[in-house]
């Protein structure tokens, strides 16, 4: 497997998004609108279509899901363990803990399609469908006290959760999508991946914060190291060990490990900002995680296919 060649198109789109944000004079409102379009329309269509088309049932994919969910559970455990171990600034912890276990679905599904074709995309969509609801629940839980909106309400109106539930219900009834509808969802899904990766690049931030004191800076750095190591080292290692222990075949194992090695979700910034958290710090964490994943993803893909 030529890993650099597989990763290049998606990394190129991220880099193009970064260049467009800084030099094309497109407004912040343009990028915010593009992100909303992907999040509320294009990406739910991609998830729905991929899950409905998936020929495998959740039961048949149980070992792969066990590896992915085991890694996810460890990510949550280590993420929340940062509070008693590191004793960080509370606002930074509440805003950033989601970066220890949330994942970038745009990069995940783009790579799944490139590595495993339609079968890889279907397998990865199944992982996404099972992980997104508890990941959102845990992320909202950490920030819930900063907002009047309840956790269950946030989950119930999440477009990815809605698309996943609708797809699983449709699949359970045995219904098949009419060809024109399926073709429309395919085109929406293609747009979701390309535009989503451009938005990832446009959202990269590494600006310093001169308005923080020494304790906040120390806390910010130690949390960033902790959350990034959890997301890009501990989680994929766990998925790899569980997958090998369960005797996963090559493609399901690669999908589980690849999911676990993904950088954190850009939507974490939106959630932190909307619920009164430290949005600028979360944007910094997303950027650090994305840049570090450029090294981590090829390593874990090599180990999972070796």
Backbone torsions as a table, in degrees:
resi	resn	phi	psi	omega
1	UNK	NA	123.6	178.9
2	UNK	-86.2	88.6	-172.7
3	UNK	-63.3	-44.9	178.5
4	UNK	-58.2	-39.6	179.6
5	UNK	-67.3	-35.0	178.4
6	UNK	-67.5	-41.2	-176.0
7	UNK	-78.4	-25.5	-169.6
8	UNK	-56.8	-50.0	-176.7
9	UNK	-58.0	-40.2	-178.6
10	UNK	-73.2	-38.8	175.8
11	UNK	-65.1	-35.7	178.2
12	UNK	-64.4	-39.0	177.3
13	UNK	-65.7	-39.4	176.8
14	UNK	-62.8	-45.6	179.1
15	UNK	-62.7	-39.5	178.0
16	UNK	-63.3	-40.1	176.6
17	UNK	-61.0	-41.0	177.7
18	UNK	-62.0	-43.2	-179.8
19	UNK	-67.6	-42.3	179.6
20	UNK	-63.0	-40.4	-179.4
21	UNK	-61.7	-40.4	-173.8
22	UNK	-87.5	-27.1	-170.3
23	UNK	-124.0	-11.3	-177.1
24	UNK	-91.8	-1.0	178.3
25	UNK	58.0	33.8	172.0
26	UNK	-84.3	136.3	-172.7
27	UNK	-71.7	161.1	175.3
28	UNK	-61.5	-33.1	178.1
29	UNK	-64.2	-35.0	178.0
30	UNK	-61.3	-48.6	-178.0
31	UNK	-68.4	-36.2	176.9
32	UNK	-63.5	-40.5	178.0
33	UNK	-66.6	-39.2	178.4
34	UNK	-64.5	-41.4	178.8
35	UNK	-63.0	-42.1	178.6
36	UNK	-64.8	-40.3	178.8
37	UNK	-60.2	-45.7	179.1
38	UNK	-63.8	-46.7	-171.9
39	UNK	-70.1	-38.7	-173.0
40	UNK	-98.2	-19.1	-175.6
41	UNK	-124.0	-61.9	-170.5
42	UNK	-68.4	-46.8	-176.0
43	UNK	-70.1	-41.5	173.2
44	UNK	-57.8	-36.9	177.5
45	UNK	-64.0	-39.9	177.9
46	UNK	-63.2	-47.3	-179.9
47	UNK	-61.5	-47.8	-177.9
48	UNK	-59.1	-49.9	-177.8
49	UNK	-63.7	-42.4	-177.5
50	UNK	-65.2	-39.5	-179.1
51	UNK	-71.8	-41.5	-179.1
52	UNK	-65.3	-36.3	180.0
53	UNK	-76.5	-16.6	-173.7
54	UNK	-62.6	119.8	-179.5
55	UNK	-75.1	-13.5	-178.5
56	UNK	-91.8	145.2	174.2
57	UNK	-91.0	165.2	178.0
58	UNK	-60.5	-34.4	179.9
59	UNK	-65.8	-41.9	179.1
60	UNK	-67.0	-27.2	-178.7
61	UNK	-97.3	13.6	-173.7
62	UNK	-57.2	-43.6	179.2
63	UNK	-60.6	-40.3	177.4
64	UNK	-64.4	-43.5	178.2
65	UNK	-64.2	-35.9	178.4
66	UNK	-62.4	-42.0	178.6
67	UNK	-64.8	-44.4	-178.7
68	UNK	-67.5	-45.2	-178.3
69	UNK	-70.9	-31.2	174.8
70	UNK	-63.4	-42.8	176.7
71	UNK	-64.6	-41.0	179.2
72	UNK	-62.9	-42.8	179.6
73	UNK	-62.0	-40.4	177.3
74	UNK	-64.5	-39.5	178.4
75	UNK	-59.4	-43.0	177.8
76	UNK	-65.0	-45.5	-178.0
77	UNK	-61.0	-47.5	-179.9
78	UNK	-69.5	-36.2	179.1
79	UNK	-60.3	-49.6	-179.0
80	UNK	-74.8	-19.5	176.3
81	UNK	-69.6	-16.9	179.2
82	UNK	-62.4	-28.6	-178.2
83	UNK	-65.2	-55.4	-180.0
84	UNK	-72.1	-27.8	-176.2
85	UNK	-81.4	-47.7	-175.5
86	UNK	-93.7	-18.4	-175.8
87	UNK	48.2	60.1	-174.5
88	UNK	-80.6	173.3	169.7
89	UNK	-61.6	126.8	-169.8
90	UNK	-60.0	-41.3	-178.4
91	UNK	-64.0	-36.6	178.1
92	UNK	-69.0	-41.3	179.2
93	UNK	-64.6	-49.6	-176.6
94	UNK	-60.5	-36.1	-179.9
95	UNK	-77.8	-38.0	-169.4
96	UNK	-96.2	-14.3	-174.6
97	UNK	-60.2	-29.4	178.5
98	UNK	-61.2	-23.6	-179.1
99	UNK	-73.6	-8.2	177.1
100	UNK	-81.9	-18.0	-175.0
101	UNK	-138.6	-17.3	176.2
102	UNK	-74.9	155.7	-174.6
103	UNK	-135.6	155.6	-178.1
104	UNK	-81.3	103.4	-176.1
105	UNK	-69.2	-28.8	179.5
106	UNK	-61.8	-51.5	-179.6
107	UNK	-66.3	-38.8	-177.7
108	UNK	-58.0	-52.4	-175.5
109	UNK	-75.4	-31.2	176.3
110	UNK	-62.9	-45.1	179.0
111	UNK	-69.7	-37.1	179.0
112	UNK	-59.8	-42.3	179.0
113	UNK	-66.3	-39.4	-177.3
114	UNK	-71.5	-37.1	-176.8
115	UNK	-82.1	-46.0	-172.1
116	UNK	-115.0	6.3	-179.0
117	UNK	64.8	-152.2	-177.4
118	UNK	-65.3	-33.9	178.6
119	UNK	-67.0	-43.5	177.4
120	UNK	-62.6	-40.4	178.5
121	UNK	-63.4	-41.5	179.9
122	UNK	-65.0	-43.5	178.3
123	UNK	-61.6	-44.5	-177.9
124	UNK	-69.8	-35.2	176.8
125	UNK	-62.4	-35.0	176.9
126	UNK	-65.1	-41.7	176.4
127	UNK	-60.9	-47.6	179.7
128	UNK	-57.7	-43.7	-178.8
129	UNK	-60.7	-34.8	-178.8
130	UNK	-85.8	-25.6	-175.2
131	UNK	-91.7	-33.6	-174.5
132	UNK	-57.0	-47.2	-178.6
133	UNK	-60.0	-52.2	179.3
134	UNK	-66.8	-30.6	178.1
135	UNK	-65.1	-43.2	177.9
136	UNK	-66.9	-38.6	179.1
137	UNK	-60.7	-47.4	-178.7
138	UNK	-65.6	-38.3	-179.9
139	UNK	-66.5	-43.9	179.6
140	UNK	-67.6	-35.9	-178.5
141	UNK	-57.9	-41.9	-177.8
142	UNK	-67.0	-25.5	-176.4
143	UNK	-107.6	-2.1	-170.5
144	UNK	-59.6	-35.6	-176.5
145	UNK	-70.9	-12.5	177.9
146	UNK	-90.5	-0.6	-176.2
147	UNK	-138.2	153.2	177.2
148	UNK	-81.8	-6.4	-178.7
149	UNK	-84.3	131.8	-178.4
150	UNK	-74.5	158.2	-178.6
151	UNK	-62.5	-48.2	-176.5
152	UNK	-62.5	-36.3	178.7
153	UNK	-65.9	-40.2	178.4
154	UNK	-62.0	-42.6	-179.4
155	UNK	-67.5	-43.0	-174.7
156	UNK	-64.1	-27.9	-178.8
157	UNK	-103.1	9.3	177.1
158	UNK	-71.5	124.6	-174.9
159	UNK	-65.0	-30.4	178.9
160	UNK	-71.8	-38.1	176.6
161	UNK	-65.6	-44.0	180.0
162	UNK	-60.6	-45.8	-179.4
163	UNK	-63.5	-39.5	180.0
164	UNK	-65.1	-47.2	-179.3
165	UNK	-62.6	-44.4	179.4
166	UNK	-62.5	-39.0	180.0
167	UNK	-66.9	-43.0	179.6
168	UNK	-65.6	-38.1	176.6
169	UNK	-64.9	-43.9	178.8
170	UNK	-61.7	-43.1	-179.2
171	UNK	-66.3	-38.1	-177.8
172	UNK	-66.9	-25.9	178.9
173	UNK	-83.5	-9.5	-179.3
174	UNK	80.2	8.9	179.6
175	UNK	-72.2	144.6	175.1
176	UNK	-114.0	141.6	-178.6
177	UNK	-71.9	137.2	172.2
178	UNK	-59.1	147.9	-174.7
179	UNK	-56.3	-42.9	178.4
180	UNK	-62.1	-37.4	178.8
181	UNK	-67.9	-43.5	179.3
182	UNK	-62.2	-41.5	178.8
183	UNK	-63.8	-37.9	177.7
184	UNK	-64.7	-43.6	178.1
185	UNK	-63.4	-36.8	177.6
186	UNK	-61.4	-42.7	-179.4
187	UNK	-69.4	-38.4	175.8
188	UNK	-63.5	-39.7	178.7
189	UNK	-63.7	-40.4	177.4
190	UNK	-62.4	-40.3	178.2
191	UNK	-67.0	-35.6	-179.1
192	UNK	-61.6	-44.3	-176.6
193	UNK	-67.1	-46.4	-177.6
194	UNK	-67.7	-50.0	-178.6
195	UNK	-67.9	-35.2	178.9
196	UNK	-62.7	-42.2	179.3
197	UNK	-67.9	-35.9	174.7
198	UNK	-62.1	-40.6	179.0
199	UNK	-66.8	-34.5	175.9
200	UNK	-59.6	-47.3	179.1
201	UNK	-63.2	-40.5	179.8
202	UNK	-66.2	-23.1	-177.3
203	UNK	-90.5	-1.1	-179.1
204	UNK	-66.2	132.5	-178.2
205	UNK	-139.3	134.0	173.7
206	UNK	-136.6	23.2	-178.6
207	UNK	-67.3	140.1	175.8
208	UNK	-74.3	158.8	179.0
209	UNK	-116.2	99.1	-178.2
210	UNK	-74.3	-9.6	-174.6
211	UNK	-92.0	11.3	-179.1
212	UNK	-105.6	150.8	178.5
213	UNK	-87.2	179.1	-174.2
214	UNK	-62.3	-40.5	-178.9
215	UNK	-65.4	-41.3	179.0
216	UNK	-64.3	-40.6	179.4
217	UNK	-64.2	-44.0	177.9
218	UNK	-61.7	-44.6	-179.9
219	UNK	-63.1	-40.8	-179.5
220	UNK	-62.7	-41.5	-177.7
221	UNK	-70.1	-46.5	-178.5
222	UNK	-65.5	-38.2	177.1
223	UNK	-65.7	-41.2	179.9
224	UNK	-60.6	-43.2	178.3
225	UNK	-64.8	-43.5	-178.2
226	UNK	-63.9	-50.5	-177.1
227	UNK	-65.9	-40.3	-179.2
228	UNK	-67.3	-41.4	177.8
229	UNK	-65.2	-38.3	176.9
230	UNK	-61.6	-47.2	-174.4
231	UNK	-70.9	-40.3	-169.5
232	UNK	-105.4	-8.3	178.8
233	UNK	-120.5	-58.9	-174.1
234	UNK	-66.0	-44.0	-177.6
235	UNK	-66.2	-51.4	179.2
236	UNK	-65.0	-32.6	176.7
237	UNK	-62.7	-41.6	178.8
238	UNK	-64.5	-44.5	179.0
239	UNK	-61.4	-40.1	-180.0
240	UNK	-65.4	-44.9	-178.6
241	UNK	-66.0	-44.0	179.4
242	UNK	-65.7	-43.6	-179.1
243	UNK	-61.2	-43.6	179.0
244	UNK	-67.8	-37.5	179.2
245	UNK	-64.0	-32.7	-179.4
246	UNK	-89.1	-0.6	177.5
247	UNK	69.8	36.5	-180.0
248	UNK	-62.6	143.4	173.7
249	UNK	-71.8	170.9	-168.7
250	UNK	-57.5	-53.7	-173.8
251	UNK	-68.5	-47.4	176.5
252	UNK	-59.1	-38.0	177.9
253	UNK	-64.2	-45.2	179.2
254	UNK	-61.5	-40.5	-179.7
255	UNK	-65.5	-41.7	-179.8
256	UNK	-65.7	-45.0	-179.4
257	UNK	-69.4	-39.6	178.9
258	UNK	-61.8	-45.7	176.6
259	UNK	-55.4	-46.0	-175.3
260	UNK	-68.8	-20.2	-178.3
261	UNK	-95.8	6.4	-178.3
262	UNK	-72.1	148.6	173.6
263	UNK	-68.2	168.4	-175.8
264	UNK	-71.7	165.6	-170.7
265	UNK	-81.0	133.4	173.2
266	UNK	-59.6	-26.8	178.9
267	UNK	-63.6	-15.8	176.6
268	UNK	-60.1	-35.5	177.6
269	UNK	-64.4	-44.2	-179.7
270	UNK	-61.1	-45.2	-178.6
271	UNK	-63.3	-46.0	-179.3
272	UNK	-61.8	-43.1	-178.8
273	UNK	-67.2	-42.1	-176.9
274	UNK	-67.9	-31.2	-176.1
275	UNK	-101.6	19.2	173.3
276	UNK	81.8	17.3	178.4
277	UNK	-89.0	-169.0	-178.9
278	UNK	-92.2	88.8	-176.4
279	UNK	-64.1	-36.7	-178.7
280	UNK	-65.7	-37.7	178.8
281	UNK	-68.3	-39.5	179.0
282	UNK	-65.6	-38.4	176.1
283	UNK	-60.4	-38.4	176.2
284	UNK	-64.0	-44.2	179.1
285	UNK	-62.7	-40.9	179.0
286	UNK	-61.8	-41.8	-179.9
287	UNK	-65.8	-46.3	179.0
288	UNK	-60.0	-44.9	-179.2
289	UNK	-63.5	-42.5	-178.9
290	UNK	-64.8	-45.4	-179.7
291	UNK	-66.3	-41.6	179.1
292	UNK	-65.7	-30.4	-179.1
293	UNK	-68.0	-19.0	177.7
294	UNK	-63.0	-25.9	174.9
295	UNK	-92.4	-41.8	-173.4
296	UNK	-68.1	-43.8	-174.6
297	UNK	-60.4	-49.4	178.1
298	UNK	-59.6	-37.1	179.8
299	UNK	-63.0	-48.4	-177.2
300	UNK	-70.8	-33.8	174.7
301	UNK	-64.2	-40.3	178.0
302	UNK	-63.5	-44.3	-179.0
303	UNK	-67.0	-35.6	-177.7
304	UNK	-75.8	-21.0	-178.9
305	UNK	-105.1	-3.2	-176.9
306	UNK	-80.0	NA	NA
